Amino acid sequence: PVAKVAKSVASAAVRSPVAKVAKSVASAADRAACKVQAHVRRCSSQAWLKVLDAATTGPGKGLAFMRAQLEKMGAQGGQVLGSLILASTKGGDSKLASLRKRTIIKILTGSVTLVNRCLRALLPRWLTPSRRGIQTAMASLHNSGTPMPLGEEGLLANYSLEVLRMDGEGRLWRKKVDADGDARYEEAFGAGCALPCAHAPPPAFGEEPPPVGARGLIKRFTCRVDTRVIKPEKGVSAAEARRRHQETQEVDLVTLYADKYLDDTYPSLLAKCMQRAIPRRLKATLDFDYPSDFMPRAMRDKPLEVLALDLDMDLAMRFDSTEPLFDLNEMNLGGFSSIAQMQNDARLVFFVRGDNGFPSLGTLELRSLRVEANALAWWDVFDGAIDLAFKKDDPPRIAWDIEVALGHARLPLPDCIEDTFLAWLTGTVMRSFNRAYPLHIAIDPAGASSSEREEQDGEAAGGEACSAPAPAAVELPLISEAEQR
C-alpha cells in the first residue's frame, strides 16, 4: 500500500501545474543556452580565422607559433583545425581563401599529431551519414517487401536480394505489402524444409506489423585511425611538384611504370607481347615501385591541397550488441564511436534468391564486423574526397561473426568456413583496391545544411548519441587579444 500511495503521489506531482511550469522554464533555458553557445562559437571561429590570417600574411614564426598553440590544446586543437578547414572550404576560390588553404596544408604537413586530431574531429561528420545510410537501406528494402535485382544483364540478372526478418526461434519471415498498403508477414521457408510452412507470425511482430525502424539496427559503429604523413621528395620545390602532377594528369602512370618494368625484366620481344596482352588491372599487381610522390589521377588537378597519408585503421560495426570489439583506451589517437541508444530488436537477414529457374544461394546474417588495414590514403582536404589504396604486401584483415546457410534448404556452414575462410577471401578481394584502382570516398567537407543539422539534432534527441561531436557543434575556445597579437 505504501508503494501504491507513493506512486500515485509521484504521478500527481508530474501532472501538477508547478511541474509543467518548471518543464517549460527548463526548455526555454536550454534554447537560450543553445543560442548563446552558437554565438560564442561564431565569435570564436572569427577569432581563429584572424589568427590564421595573421599566420598567413605574417612571417614564418607566426605559422610555427600557431602550430605549437594548436598542439598544446590537445583534442580541442584538432576541433579548431577542423572548423578552419570547413570555413576555408566555404570561402570559394578567392585569393584570401587560397592563402588560408595553403597555410592550413602547411600546418598539417608539419605535424602528424594535428592530422590525427583533425581527422578525429572530422570522422563523425563523414561516418555518421554512412552508418545512417546502411541502416536506412536495410530497413527500406525489408519494409517494401520487394526484392532488389542484383544486376540488369548477365548472370546477376537472375538473382535478387531480399531482407528477411528472423524471430526468436530462428524462422525467417518475408514482409508482404498489398496494393492498399496493408502489410503482413509470411514465412519464407521453414528451417530444414524447402516448402513454406504454415506458422502464424510471432506476436511480437503485431497483427498489423508497423515498419521496421532504421535507428538502432547498428548497435555500435567504431573507427580508429593512426596516420603518418608521407613527406614530399627532397630537393623538389612545391611549384615543381605541382607542375609535374598537372602535366601527368591525363597520363596513365600505372601502365607506364608497368611497361617499363616488363622492359627491364624480360627480353624485348617478349616484353612487347606481354605489354599488349596483359590488361591494366593485372599490370597493377606487378612488382614495380611507385615514386614517393605518386597520386591517383583524380587527385592531380590540385596536388598542393592533397595530403598523402600512410594510414593504420580499425573499423568495427556490431548489429548484435553495444559492446566494443576493441579497446579504444589502449590507442593514443583518433577514435570515433557511435552507440545506439534506441532499442531495436529486429534481426534482419540477407537472402539471395534465384529467379528464372536458378537456385537460391542462401542467407547471411551479419552480427559483427571488424576490418583492420594498413593502407595509403590521399586526402583532398578542401574538395571533400579520399582515395584509399590497400598495400600489396599487407592485405586487409577481416574478422566477423556471420551465420551463412546455403540454398533454399538453409544448410549451415561450419564455423571454420564462415568466420575464417570467407573472411580471408573477402580480404583478398579487397586488395583489388590498389593505387591503380583506389577506393574513392566522396565526402562533404562544407558540412551539413541547416535541415540536415536539424535532422541530426532530432536523431540525437530521439535516442542516438555519438561519443565525439561533429565540428559544427563544437565550441571553440576563446582567444584573448594578447594571444591574437
Salt bridges, closest charged atoms under 4 A:
ASP53 OD1 - ARG100 NE 2.81
GLU162 OE2 - ARG174 NE 2.69
GLU162 OE1 - ARG353 NH1 3.60
ASP167 OD2 - ARG171 NE 3.56
GLU169 OE1 - ARG171 NH1 2.53
GLU187 OE2 - ARG171 NE 3.93
GLU187 OE1 - HIS199 ND1 2.91
GLU233 OE1 - ARG244 NH1 3.44
GLU240 OE2 - ARG243 NH2 2.38
GLU247 OE2 - ARG243 NH1 2.68
ASP252 OD2 - ARG280 NE 2.80
ASP252 OD1 - ARG297 NH2 3.79
ASP259 OD1 - LYS283 NZ 2.96
ASP264 OD2 - LYS260 NZ 3.21
ASP293 OD2 - ARG244 NH1 2.98
ASP310 OD1 - ARG228 NH2 3.50
ASP310 OD1 - LYS391 NZ 3.13
ASP312 OD2 - ARG224 NH2 3.88
ASP314 OD2 - ARG224 NH2 3.30
ASP314 OD2 - ARG370 NH2 2.94
ASP320 OD1 - ARG318 NE 3.17
ASP355 OD1 - ARG353 NE 3.58
GLU365 OE2 - ARG347 NH2 3.01
GLU365 OE1 - ARG367 NE 3.84
GLU372 OE2 - ARG397 NH2 3.92
ASP387 OD1 - HIS440 ND1 2.59
ASP394 OD1 - ARG397 NH1 2.71
GLU403 OE2 - ARG367 NH1 3.86
GLU459 OE2 - ARG131 NH1 3.84
GLU459 OE1 - ARG132 NE 2.45
GLU464 OE1 - ARG131 NH1 2.50
